[in-house]
Amino acid sequence: MTFRTCDECAEGVVTDVVLDEPFRDCGLGTRALSHLRSQHPDVTWRTTLDKRLTRDLLRRMRIPKAAGGGNCSHLRSAVVAPAGS
């Protein structure tokens, strides 16, 4: 999962979610997003993704599409490596 957060805006943007085929439809994506929310409880999450698989997951998790590419003037990048990497 790749995301960016901004401490000043208290907003985060999910920019990529990659799940290998064997791990799709087993709840791993939901668990990863739930973990992200628990690690950043004061952050309001949005997404820039519009691929079918990730769009459906993010819609189920009630993470809306970010307006304007999800950028703000103080955005910093953060990357979470997939498990097992």
C-alpha positions as CSV (number, residue, x, y, z in Angstrom):
1,M,0.0,0.0,0.0
2,T,1.3,3.4,-0.9
3,F,-0.1,6.6,0.7
4,R,0.7,10.2,1.6
5,T,-0.2,12.0,4.7
6,C,-0.2,15.6,5.8
7,D,0.1,16.4,9.5
8,E,-1.0,20.0,9.0
9,C,-4.2,19.1,7.1
10,A,-4.8,15.8,9.0
11,E,-5.5,14.2,5.6
12,G,-4.1,11.1,3.9
13,V,-4.3,9.9,0.4
14,V,-4.1,6.2,-0.6
15,T,-2.2,6.3,-4.0
16,D,-1.8,2.5,-4.6
17,V,-2.9,-0.8,-3.3
18,V,-1.3,-4.0,-4.7
19,L,-2.6,-7.5,-3.8
20,D,-1.2,-10.5,-5.5
21,E,-3.9,-12.8,-7.0
22,P,-3.8,-15.5,-4.3
23,F,-4.6,-12.8,-1.6
24,R,-7.5,-11.2,-3.4
25,D,-11.0,-11.8,-2.0
26,C,-9.7,-13.1,1.3
27,G,-10.1,-9.8,3.3
28,L,-6.4,-8.8,3.3
29,G,-7.1,-5.5,1.6
30,T,-9.7,-4.6,4.2
31,R,-7.4,-5.6,7.0
32,A,-4.5,-3.5,5.5
33,L,-6.8,-0.4,5.3
34,S,-8.2,-1.0,8.8
35,H,-4.6,-1.2,10.1
36,L,-3.7,2.0,8.3
37,R,-6.7,3.7,9.9
38,S,-5.7,2.4,13.3
39,Q,-2.1,3.6,12.9
40,H,-3.4,7.1,11.9
41,P,-6.7,7.6,13.8
42,D,-6.9,11.4,13.4
43,V,-6.4,11.3,9.6
44,T,-9.2,11.7,7.1
45,W,-8.5,9.3,4.2
46,R,-9.1,9.8,0.5
47,T,-7.9,8.0,-2.7
48,T,-6.6,8.8,-6.1
49,L,-7.3,5.3,-7.4
50,D,-9.9,4.4,-10.0
51,K,-9.0,0.8,-10.9
52,R,-11.9,-1.6,-10.6
53,L,-10.4,-3.8,-7.8
54,T,-9.1,-1.0,-5.7
55,R,-12.1,1.2,-6.4
56,D,-14.5,-1.5,-5.0
57,L,-12.3,-2.0,-1.9
58,L,-12.0,1.7,-1.1
59,R,-15.7,2.2,-1.7
60,R,-16.5,-0.6,0.8
61,M,-14.2,1.0,3.3
62,R,-15.9,4.4,2.7
63,I,-12.7,6.1,1.5
64,P,-13.9,8.7,-1.1
65,K,-12.1,9.9,-4.2
66,A,-9.7,12.8,-3.6
67,A,-10.5,16.1,-5.5
68,G,-7.6,17.7,-7.4
69,G,-5.3,14.7,-7.3
70,G,-5.3,14.7,-3.5
71,N,-2.5,17.2,-3.1
72,C,-2.0,20.0,-0.6
73,S,0.8,22.4,-0.1
74,H,2.3,20.6,2.8
75,L,1.9,16.9,1.7
76,R,4.7,14.5,2.6
77,S,5.2,11.0,1.2
78,A,5.0,7.8,3.1
79,V,5.3,4.3,1.7
80,V,4.3,1.1,3.4
81,A,6.0,-2.0,2.0
82,P,3.9,-5.1,1.3
83,A,4.1,-7.8,4.0
84,G,6.9,-10.3,3.3
85,S,9.1,-7.8,1.4
